[in-house]
Amino acid sequence: MQLVLALDAGTTGVRTVAFDARLEVIDEAYRELTQYFPSPGEVEHDPREIANLAILTLQEVATRARHAGHEIVALGITNQRETTVGFDRIRGNIFHRAIVWQDRRTADFCQKLESEGHGPSVRAATGLVLDSYFSATKMNWMLERGLADAALAPSFATIDTWLLWVLSGGVNGGVFATEPSNASRTLLMDLTSLQWSTAMMDLFGVNESMLATLHPSANNFGSVSADAVPELAGVPITGVLGDQQSALFGQACFTRGLVKATYGTGAFILANAGATVPSVVEGLLTSLAWDLGEHGPTTYALEGSAFVAGAAVQWLRELGFIDASNQLETLALSVSDSSGVQFVPAFTGLGSPFWRPDARGAITGLSRGVGKGEIARALVEALAYQVRAMTDAFRDGGVELKELRCDGGAAAMDLLLQLQATNSRVEVVRCSSLEATARGAASIAGLESGLWASLEELEELWHAQQRFSPEDPLFVDPGYASWRNALDRA
C-alpha cells in the first residue's frame, strides 16, 4: 500500500501515525514528553527531546511499514503551535528550553503593551490579543535576557519549523521554513498579506532574519535527511499545519461555518470562516486555517481556546485519583452528580472568552461527603462548561453552529459529549477517528503529493461514528451558572 505518515508533536507527547489511501490508521507509535515547571505559571519543554522522540516514532513506524512492503509517499507535520524554540542555525545550540504555549511568564510584559495602547493595532494586524500565550512575547523574553547575543544565526522557531529543520538536515542544510497556520499564532504575521509584519516585529524587537521563510501549508518543504531518519531518507515533507487547524482539516471542515472541538491538552474550537479575513468577534481569535496553494483557497478560522482540558485529567492521574486517563469517565459515572463541587481548571490562566492570565485553578463546594467520584465528575462537567462559554461567544458573534465535530482523547467519553450537546444546544458528532490532528497532517501532505486529488475526495473519506443530541437543559443550566460563580472567584 501507499502510506502517508503524520508526525504529531503535541504538548504532552509525540506521535507518528501511518494512514492508507482510505485515511485509515495502519500503525502508530507514541512517546510521552517531559514537562518542566521551573516556577509557578512557567512551562517548558526540551527541544532536543521533542526532536529525538519525533525521530524514534518515525523510525518505529517506518521500519514496520517497510517490512510489510508498504511505500511511504509523504510526511506531514502538525504541532503544538505557539511553543517557541530559540537556537543558532549555524552551530545548532539551543538558547533556552522551549517556552510552552501555556507559559505565563510574559503576562506583565503583555499588560504593559496593553496599557501603552498597542492592543487595537495588534488585534487589527494579527487577529490575536496581547497575551503571553503567543510566540512573539516568548521571543522578546529571550532577547531581553541576551540569550541570543552570542549566536552566529539567532533563530526563533515554532515546533513545526524546529522539526522541519532537524529532519531535513539541521546544521547541514536543514530547511528553515514555516507556513501561515503556525505563523498566524506568533503575533508577528499580518493576516491579510500572510507575510511577517514590520510593525509587529518592531513592537516585539524581532528581526526578520530570525524568522523562518513562509510557504503555503501544502508545499514540498524538502526531504527527510538520511542522517536524521535513515528509514525515511528522501521522503518528501509535503504538508505542515498547526495542530488545531490540522484537526479542522482532518474533520473535513472545508465549508464556511463547519466547526470542530478538540479536547486535547487544552480545549479548542475552530470554525471555518471562509476565504476572507472575518470581522472581529469579542472573546475569540482570528487565525489562518490553511493556505493550500494551488489546491484551493486560503481559508481563515475563528477560534476559542481553553488552556487546560486533558492537562487537568493528567493532573488527577498524577495525584492518584486514577491510574490511567481513560478511567476518568468510569470514576465520574460512579456518582449521580458532583454534589455541588465545581472545578475551574485555570492552572495557567483563562483563555477564550475571558482572557485572564492571572486566574488560577480552583475546586469549590467541598464538603466532608465529597469523594474522588464527585471531583472527577466536576472536572468532566467543567470541560463541557469551558466549551459552552466559547460556543456562546461564537453565537454572540453571529456564527451559526450547525454541528460540533469532536476529537481528541477526552472525546472518547460519552458523558462529556452528551453534556456538551446539552450545554451548547447543538448536535455533537464524534468522528470515526479521534486522531483528527494527525489525520489533518496526513490529508494535506497526501493532497500535495497527489495521493488525493481534491478536497471533495478527502470529504468523502470522513465519517461520523456517533451523534449526541441536546437534552433538556433543566439541570445543566444551574450547574453552569454555579461554575461561572466559581470562575469569578478564581
N, C-alpha and C positions, 0 to 999 in steps of 0.2 A: 504493500500500500504506500501511497504518498502521504506523508505526515507533515504537519506544521507544529513546531514547538512554540510554546508560550512561556517566557520567563517572567514570573510574577514576584517581584521583590517588594513584599509588603512590610508593614510596621512590626509585626511580631514574628515573621518568618519568611523564608524564600522558597518558592515552589517552581518546579518545571513541570508542565503538562503537555502531553502529546495528543494532538487531535487528528482524526482522519478526515476524509473529504466530506463526511456527513456531519462534521463537527461533534463527533462522539469522542469521549475521552478514552484513549487507548492505554495510557500509562501515565504515572506521575511520580515525583519524588519531592520530599519536603524536609526542610531543616529549620528548627526554631532559632530565632535571632536573639542574642543577648541584649537586654535592656539596661542602660545605665542611668541612674538618677543621682547626679552629683550633689544637688541641693533641692529643696522644695521648689516645684514648678519647673525644674530642669530635666530634660530627657535627651539622651544621646545614644548613638549607635557607632560601632566601629566600622568605617567604610571598607576596610580590608576584609573584615568578617563577612560583610554583605557580598563582596566580590567572590570570596572563597566559597561561600555557600551557593552562590549562583553557579560557579564552575562545578562544584560537586554534584548538584542536582542535574545540571545539564549533562555531565558525563554519565551519570547513572541512567538517565532516560535514553540518551543517545546510544549507549552501549547495548542496552536491551533491544532498542529498535533495530540497530544494525544486525544483531544476532538473529533477529526474527526475519531479516531480509527486507525491511521497510526502507524507503527512501525519504530522507528529511529534506524538504524542498525550501524551507524558510524558517526564520526565527523572528518572533515578535517579542517586544519588551513592554511590560507595564510595571508601574512602580508607585510606592508612596510618593506623593508629589512634592510638597514644599520642603521636605528634609534637604539640608544643604551640606555639601562637602566642599571644603577648601583645600586645594592641593597645587603642587608645582608640576606642570605638564612636562617640563624638561627633566627634572630629577625623579619625579614620581612620589616625592614625600608629601605627607598629609599635614596640614597646619594644625588641625584640631579634630577631635571626634566629630562625626556628623551631628549637627544640631537638628533634632527631630521636629516635625511639624507641630507636635503637641507642646513643645518647649515654650515657656513664658518669660524667659529672661529679658526679652526686649520690650516688655509691656510698658515700662516707664518711658522708653525712647518713643514708642508709638503715641503715648499720651502727650509727650512734648510736641511732636509734629502736629498732632490734632489741635493742641492749644495754640499753635502758631498759625493755624488756619489752612493747613495743607490737605485736610480731609476731602473737600469737594473736588480739588484738582486730581487727587489720586483716584477717587471714585470715577471721575469722568474719563480718565485716560485708561484705567486698568479694569474697571468693573468691580474692584475689590474695596475693602475698607482697611483703614490703618490698624493692623492687628499683628501681634507677634507670630501668629500662625504662618505668615508668608515669608518667602525666602530672602527678599532684599534686606529685611531687618536683621536677619542672621548673618548675611554677608557684611553688613555695616558693623555688627558687633565684632566680627573677626578683624576687620580692617582697622577699627578704632583701637584695638589692642595690639596692633603691629604684628599680627601673626603671619601676615603675608609679605612682610618687608624684605626678607632675605630670599624670596623666591625669584628664580630667573623668568618664569612664566606663571605668575599668580593667576589661578583659575578658580572659578566657583561653578559648581555643578549641582543640579538636582540628580536624583539617583539614576534616572534614565541615562543621563549624559555620562555619569561616572561608570556605569556598567558598559555602555557602548564603547567608551574609551578603553576600558580594561579588556573587553572581549575582542576588540579589533586590533589590539597590539600594544596598548599603553604607551610607554615612552618610546617604543619602536614603531612609530607611525600610527598610533591609535587615533580614531576619528573623534573629534571634539565637536559634537553636534547635539541639537535638541529639536523639539517641534512645538507647535503652539499650544497644545493642551497642557503641557507642563509649563511652558514659558508664561502662559497666562496666569499662573499661580505664584509668580515671583514678585509681583508689584513692579515689574520692570518692562513688561510688554504692552505696547499700545494695541487696544482691542480692534481698532479699525484698520490700521496699517499692517498688523501682525509682524511688526518689527520692534526691536528694542527702542524704548522711548528715551530720547536725550534728556528730557525734563526729569523723568523718574531716576535715571542713572545719576544725574546731578544731585537730586534730593538725597539719595542714599549713599553717595560717594563711591559709586562703582563705575569702572571704566569698561567700555565695550570690549576691549581686548581680553578682559577677564571672563567674558561670557561666550557660551557656545554659539556656533553658527545655526541659524534657524532654517529648517527644511519642513516640507509638508509631513504630516503624520504618516501617510502612506508614501514610502520613499525607499529606495535602495540606499541605506545608510553606509553600507560596506559589508565586509565578510568577517566571519569569525576567524581569528588568527589560530594557526596550528600551535603556536606557543601557549595560547590561552586554554583552548579546549581542542586537543588533537582529534577527538572523536567527531568534531563538527567543523573541521578545517574547511574553509571555503564556502560554508553555508551562508547565504545572504541574510542580513538583518533588514527586513523589508517593512516593518511597521513598529511604531512606538506611540503609546498613549499613556497618560496619567491614569492611575487605577480607577478613579470614579468615571472618567469619560470612557475608559475601556469597558467598564461594566454597562454603561449606557449603550455602547456599540454592541457588546455581547448580548444584550437583551433585545437587540434588533429594534431599538427606538429610533428609527431613521426618519420618522414623520414628526413634524412640529406638533407638540402637545403630548407626545408619549413620555411617560415618567417612570423612572426606576428608583428603588430604595435599596441600598446596600447596608446590611448590618455586619460590618467588619469590626476592626479595632474601634472605629467611630461609626456613626450612622450618617449616611449621605443620601440626599435626594437630589436627583438631577432631572430636569425637564428639557427636552429638545425644544429650543427656542427659535429655530429656523435659521435662514441664511443671512440675516442682518442683525446688527447689534440691538438687542431688545432694550426697552425702556427700563430704568432703574426700578427695582421692586424693594421696598423697605424691608430690611432684615435679611435679604437674600443677596447672593453674589452673582455676578455675570462672568462666565469663563468661555474660552473657546472649547467646543466639544471635540472637533476634529477638522483637519484640513486634508481632504482626500486627494488633493492634486487633480490629476486627470480623471479620477474615478467618481467624482461627484462634487457637490457644492461644499464650500466651507460652512460649518454649522456651529452655532452658538448654543450655550446651555445656561439656564438659571439653576442655581444650586443653593441648597441648605445643608449646613454642616454641623453635626454634633460631635464634639471631640472624643467622647468616650461612649462606647457601647460594649463591644466584645472585650475591651480592656477591663471593664468592670467585672465581667464574668471571669476573666483571668485572675483578677484580684481576689474574688471569692474562692477560686480554686487554690490560690496561694495561701489563703487563710485557713484552708482545710474544710470549708463548707462542702465542697465536692471534690472528688478525685479527678474528674475529667469534665471538660466544658459541656459535653453532651448530656451530663447528668442534671443540668440546671432545671430543665423542664420537669423532670420527674420529681425533683425536690419541690418545685413551685406548685405542682399539682397535688402534693401531699396534704395541702391545706385548701380550704374552700375560698379563702380571701386573705388579704395581707393584714387583717386586724388593725387597720388604721396606720400601718407603717408606710412611710414614704421614703423613697431612695432617690437622692439627687446626685447623679454620677459626674459631678463637675470637678473631677480630680485635677484638670488642667484648665479651668475656666469654662465659660459657656460660649458656644458658637451661635449659630443662627437659631432664632432671630434676635437673640438677646445681646450678644457681643459684650460679655462681661468677663474680662480676663482675670478680675480679682475674685470671682466666685470660686468656692471650693466645695468638695463633696460633703454631703450630709445625709444622715439617716435619722428621721424624726418619727415620733409616735411610738417610741419604745415603751414597753411595759414588761412586767415580770412574766407574763404569759406568752411573750413573743419568742419564737424559736427560729431555727435555720430556715424552715419552710416559709414562714411569713416574710423573712428578709429576701429570700430567693424570689418569691412571687412579687414582692415590691420592686425588685430590680427588673423583672420581665415587664411589669406594668410601666416602669419608668422608660424603658426602651421604646414602648409604644407612645408614651406621652411626649417624649422628645421629638419623635417624628410627627406626631399630631401638631405640635407647635409650628413645625415647618410647613406641613400641608395647609394649616390655617393661613400662614403667611403667603403661600402660593395663591390661595383663593382670594385673600385680601388684595393681592396684586393683580387680580384679573386673570390668573392662569386656571383654566378648567382642567380638573383632574378626571380623566376618563377611566383609568385603572392604574394601580400601583404594582409594577413588576418588581418582585423582591428576590434578592440573592444575598450571598454571604452566609457565614457559618450559623448565625443565630436564626436565619430564615428557615432552618430545619424545624423550628418549634411551631407546631400548630397553634399552641396557646398564644404565642406572640402575634402571629399573623391574623388570628381571629380578633384579638384585642385591637390590632392596628386597623383592620377593616371597620370595626365599630367606632373606634375613636376618630378616624379620619373620614368616616362616611363615604368610603369609596371601596370598590371591589379590589381585593388584593390577590395577586397572582404569583404563585410560586412556579418558577420555570423548571424545566426538566433537569437542568444542571445548575447547582448553586455556584459553580465556578464561572460566573459571568465575567469576572475581571480577566481571567486567563483566556476565556473564550473570545473576548473582545480583541485581545492582543493577537491571538491566532487568526481571527477573522480578518483583521486589517492587514496582517502580514501575508495571508493567503490571497487576499484581494490584489495586493500589489504584485505578488509573484505569479498570478494567473491561475491559481488553483480554483478560485471562484471568479466568475465573470462580472458580477454586479451585486448591488445591494439587494435587489429583488431575489436573487438566488440565495443570499445569506438569510433574508427574511423568511424564506420558505423552510429553512432548517431550524427555526426557533419554534419551540413547542411549550405549552403550559402543562404543568403537572397537576396542579390543584388550585382551585379558586375559593376564596373566602369572602362571603357577602356580609355587609354590615348587619348587626343585630340591634335590638332595642338599646339605646344608649342610657337607659334609666340608671344603671349602676356605674357606668364608666364616667359620666359627666361629673358627678360629685367627687369621684376619685381624682379626676384631672384637676378640678378646682382646688382640692386639698394639696395636690402635688405642686400646683402653681404657688400656693402659700408657702410650702416648704422651699420652693425655688427662691422666692423673695428673701427668705431668711438666710439662704446660703450665699 
